[in-house]
Amino acid sequence: AAAPGLGVEALAVTVADDGIHLQVGFANGDGHDSARFVPLAVLTAEDGRELHESYGQALRLPAHGQQRVSLVLPRPSAPGRYFVSVRPSNPDDGKPLGRGRYHVPVDIAGATQ
């Protein structure tokens, strides 16, 4: 069962030529509808600089509901270590609305010969 409140319950990250593909599982562990939220993914550099954001459609989860969301972040041109964070975000002010997954490492390989 999902923990109380709204949060990211699952995250799969796949690096492809056309971007960093995220499969995010959001869950509402409460016995009532969640607040409206926007799925938000942020890509940061190793030094913490924010490089890109990607948003999904605003949604609301029913009591004990779950929803999978696909998001894509641009693939950085330079090889190295990057980090992805995903969270439910308030559609009005962008503040976090529940539990996210933060600082998930993503390694971008150099160009293959």
Backbone bond lengths (Angstrom), bond angles and torsions (degrees), N, CA, C in turn:
res aa  C-N    CA-C-N  psi(-1)  N-CA   C-N-CA  omega(-1)  CA-C   N-CA-C  phi
1 A - - - 1.462 - - 1.526 109.30 -
2 A 1.307 116.01 147.83 1.458 121.15 -179.36 1.530 109.66 -71.28
3 A 1.320 115.69 148.90 1.458 121.06 175.02 1.527 109.07 -64.89
4 P 1.341 117.96 156.97 1.462 119.48 178.17 1.523 111.15 -57.21
5 G 1.315 114.82 150.03 1.465 120.49 178.28 1.515 112.12 85.20
6 L 1.307 113.78 -174.46 1.457 122.52 -176.59 1.519 108.61 -98.48
7 G 1.330 116.93 137.60 1.451 117.13 179.02 1.506 113.47 -169.20
8 V 1.332 114.04 171.75 1.457 122.06 174.56 1.523 107.35 -85.85
9 E 1.326 116.76 117.56 1.463 121.51 -178.57 1.523 112.06 -98.26
10 A 1.341 117.33 -22.72 1.460 120.74 -177.52 1.515 108.78 -149.72
11 L 1.334 115.25 146.54 1.455 120.30 177.50 1.519 108.86 -148.95
12 A 1.338 115.52 124.21 1.456 121.69 174.04 1.519 107.64 -119.82
13 V 1.330 116.14 131.28 1.460 122.59 -177.09 1.518 108.50 -118.29
14 T 1.340 116.86 126.87 1.457 122.37 177.35 1.513 108.83 -127.95
15 V 1.326 116.29 125.54 1.462 120.60 177.24 1.526 108.34 -93.17
16 A 1.332 115.75 124.00 1.461 121.73 178.83 1.521 108.63 -127.47
17 D 1.330 116.60 172.14 1.461 120.30 -179.74 1.524 111.66 -60.64
18 D 1.335 116.88 -32.90 1.468 120.39 -174.43 1.520 113.54 -94.50
19 G 1.326 118.02 4.54 1.454 118.63 177.33 1.513 112.64 150.71
20 I 1.324 115.03 -178.46 1.457 122.91 174.99 1.526 106.41 -99.84
21 H 1.331 115.32 112.06 1.464 121.05 -175.72 1.517 109.70 -93.92
22 L 1.338 115.67 129.69 1.455 121.83 -178.93 1.521 109.59 -117.66
23 Q 1.317 116.23 130.64 1.459 122.45 169.16 1.524 105.65 -109.95
24 V 1.330 115.89 113.70 1.457 120.91 -172.78 1.523 109.19 -115.52
25 G 1.320 116.28 129.78 1.456 121.10 175.58 1.518 109.80 -104.04
26 F 1.327 116.35 111.62 1.464 121.30 175.51 1.524 108.26 -95.69
27 A 1.326 116.07 146.71 1.462 120.60 178.81 1.519 110.06 -141.49
28 N 1.327 114.71 145.51 1.456 122.25 175.14 1.524 107.44 -111.26
29 G 1.341 116.03 109.81 1.458 120.10 -178.52 1.516 114.27 -86.95
30 D 1.333 117.20 4.83 1.463 120.77 -177.62 1.528 111.58 -92.24
31 G 1.307 115.28 163.82 1.454 121.98 179.36 1.520 113.16 -89.04
32 H 1.319 116.80 20.81 1.467 121.78 177.71 1.521 108.21 -147.22
33 D 1.322 116.14 164.92 1.467 120.07 -179.69 1.523 110.71 -57.26
34 S 1.315 115.07 146.43 1.461 119.76 175.35 1.520 109.58 -76.81
35 A 1.323 115.41 166.82 1.457 120.39 168.50 1.528 108.11 -68.96
36 R 1.343 116.63 159.04 1.457 119.62 172.52 1.510 108.61 -65.54
37 F 1.336 116.26 137.93 1.457 119.83 178.88 1.516 110.18 -144.12
38 V 1.316 114.47 161.10 1.456 121.74 176.71 1.525 107.40 -113.10
39 P 1.341 118.37 125.08 1.463 119.76 172.75 1.531 108.98 -65.51
40 L 1.324 117.16 125.22 1.461 122.14 -176.49 1.519 109.46 -124.95
41 A 1.331 116.11 130.35 1.464 121.93 173.35 1.524 108.15 -120.24
42 V 1.328 115.68 138.60 1.459 121.48 -179.15 1.526 108.23 -128.23
43 L 1.329 115.40 133.78 1.463 121.68 175.42 1.520 108.36 -105.75
44 T 1.342 116.59 126.82 1.458 120.32 178.36 1.518 109.90 -123.18
45 A 1.332 113.99 153.50 1.461 120.88 174.95 1.519 108.79 -78.38
46 E 1.333 115.40 170.52 1.463 119.93 -177.97 1.525 111.27 -61.08
47 D 1.329 117.48 -29.19 1.467 120.74 179.78 1.529 112.95 -85.26
48 G 1.339 116.86 4.92 1.457 120.61 175.84 1.514 115.20 94.58
49 R 1.352 117.96 -5.78 1.464 120.06 178.75 1.530 109.94 -66.34
50 E 1.338 115.72 134.25 1.465 119.65 175.89 1.527 108.89 -77.32
51 L 1.340 115.82 128.65 1.461 121.27 -177.67 1.524 112.15 -103.97
52 H 1.325 116.99 -42.55 1.469 120.62 -177.08 1.524 109.93 -152.34
53 E 1.336 113.70 155.65 1.468 120.95 170.55 1.520 108.10 -127.29
54 S 1.318 115.84 151.17 1.457 121.40 174.50 1.528 107.76 -138.20
55 Y 1.317 115.98 134.10 1.463 121.40 -178.01 1.522 110.35 -115.85
56 G 1.321 116.07 148.22 1.454 121.36 168.97 1.517 109.68 -99.83
57 Q 1.319 116.14 -178.22 1.464 121.76 175.51 1.528 109.59 -70.37
58 A 1.334 116.11 143.22 1.467 120.03 175.28 1.523 109.10 -61.91
59 L 1.316 116.40 139.44 1.460 120.04 178.27 1.511 110.79 -148.86
60 R 1.312 114.57 168.76 1.461 123.11 179.59 1.529 105.65 -133.51
61 L 1.324 116.85 133.83 1.459 119.95 179.23 1.523 110.13 -99.90
62 P 1.335 117.11 136.74 1.467 119.64 175.31 1.528 110.04 -68.86
63 A 1.310 116.26 170.77 1.456 121.51 177.42 1.526 109.38 -50.99
64 H 1.320 117.06 128.34 1.468 124.33 178.99 1.527 112.38 57.29
65 G 1.324 115.87 23.88 1.469 120.08 -178.96 1.516 112.22 -84.88
66 Q 1.329 114.39 159.79 1.461 121.17 176.51 1.515 108.75 -134.67
67 Q 1.324 115.27 152.61 1.465 120.04 -179.50 1.521 108.31 -150.40
68 R 1.328 115.44 131.46 1.461 120.16 173.47 1.523 108.63 -94.44
69 V 1.326 115.09 136.50 1.459 121.33 -178.88 1.525 107.97 -128.34
70 S 1.337 116.41 136.84 1.458 121.63 175.29 1.524 109.06 -103.16
71 L 1.326 116.36 129.27 1.453 122.08 176.45 1.530 108.03 -129.80
72 V 1.325 116.48 151.53 1.465 120.88 177.26 1.522 108.63 -129.31
73 L 1.318 115.18 130.39 1.461 121.79 172.98 1.525 107.73 -107.27
74 P 1.332 118.13 146.92 1.455 119.82 177.93 1.526 110.69 -61.84
75 R 1.313 115.57 143.03 1.462 119.94 176.76 1.535 109.05 -77.56
76 P 1.331 117.80 126.15 1.462 119.15 177.62 1.531 110.51 -62.31
77 S 1.325 116.00 146.39 1.467 119.58 -178.79 1.521 111.52 -76.44
78 A 1.325 117.25 -29.66 1.464 120.50 -178.02 1.525 110.53 -90.88
79 P 1.334 117.87 135.72 1.462 119.24 175.47 1.524 110.87 -66.69
80 G 1.310 116.47 158.95 1.457 120.05 177.25 1.514 111.50 144.13
81 R 1.325 114.86 -169.64 1.459 121.78 -179.77 1.525 109.34 -98.52
82 Y 1.318 114.43 131.80 1.463 122.45 177.36 1.519 107.12 -128.78
83 F 1.334 115.71 173.09 1.459 119.92 179.71 1.518 110.06 -134.12
84 V 1.328 115.09 142.08 1.459 122.35 178.28 1.521 108.10 -115.75
85 S 1.326 115.50 136.77 1.463 121.75 171.69 1.520 107.90 -125.63
86 V 1.335 116.09 140.42 1.463 121.77 -179.47 1.517 107.81 -133.65
87 R 1.343 115.66 135.78 1.462 118.06 179.32 1.517 110.40 -156.72
88 P 1.340 116.13 158.77 1.457 120.10 167.66 1.521 108.65 -75.16
89 S 1.319 116.58 131.65 1.456 122.09 -172.53 1.526 109.81 -124.00
90 N 1.335 115.77 144.42 1.463 120.86 177.40 1.528 108.33 -68.22
91 P 1.347 118.59 125.50 1.468 119.86 -177.52 1.529 113.35 -66.91
92 D 1.328 117.65 -18.38 1.464 120.53 -177.42 1.530 113.11 -88.77
93 D 1.351 116.17 -43.45 1.469 117.63 -174.62 1.532 113.77 -123.20
94 G 1.338 117.77 -0.88 1.459 120.55 177.17 1.517 115.21 77.91
95 K 1.329 117.61 1.16 1.463 119.73 -178.98 1.538 110.25 -73.64
96 P 1.338 116.95 153.38 1.472 119.66 177.67 1.527 111.30 -60.71
97 L 1.328 115.16 142.59 1.471 120.64 -179.91 1.519 112.32 -117.94
98 G 1.295 117.96 10.57 1.457 120.15 -178.43 1.516 109.53 172.12
99 R 1.321 115.44 -166.38 1.459 120.51 -177.16 1.527 111.22 -75.81
100 G 1.316 115.42 132.14 1.452 120.72 175.56 1.510 111.01 -114.70
101 R 1.314 114.89 -178.51 1.466 122.17 169.29 1.522 105.40 -114.25
102 Y 1.319 115.78 127.73 1.455 119.82 -172.24 1.523 111.44 -122.57
103 H 1.326 115.24 146.58 1.461 122.29 170.13 1.529 111.73 58.38
104 V 1.333 116.73 43.74 1.464 121.48 176.51 1.533 107.55 -81.00
105 P 1.341 118.60 120.42 1.461 119.61 -175.23 1.531 112.74 -70.44
106 V 1.318 115.30 140.26 1.464 122.68 176.38 1.524 106.75 -133.41
107 D 1.323 116.29 124.16 1.458 120.64 179.43 1.526 109.78 -101.66
108 I 1.334 114.93 126.63 1.467 121.48 178.15 1.519 107.05 -103.58
109 A 1.314 115.67 118.83 1.460 120.64 -178.81 1.520 109.70 -78.73
110 G 1.308 115.37 158.80 1.465 120.40 174.95 1.516 110.12 -71.11
111 A 1.316 115.58 171.42 1.469 121.06 179.58 1.521 109.54 -61.65
112 T 1.340 115.20 136.30 1.470 119.13 178.19 1.517 108.32 -86.36
113 Q 1.311 115.05 141.22 1.472 120.87 -178.98 1.513 110.89 -84.34
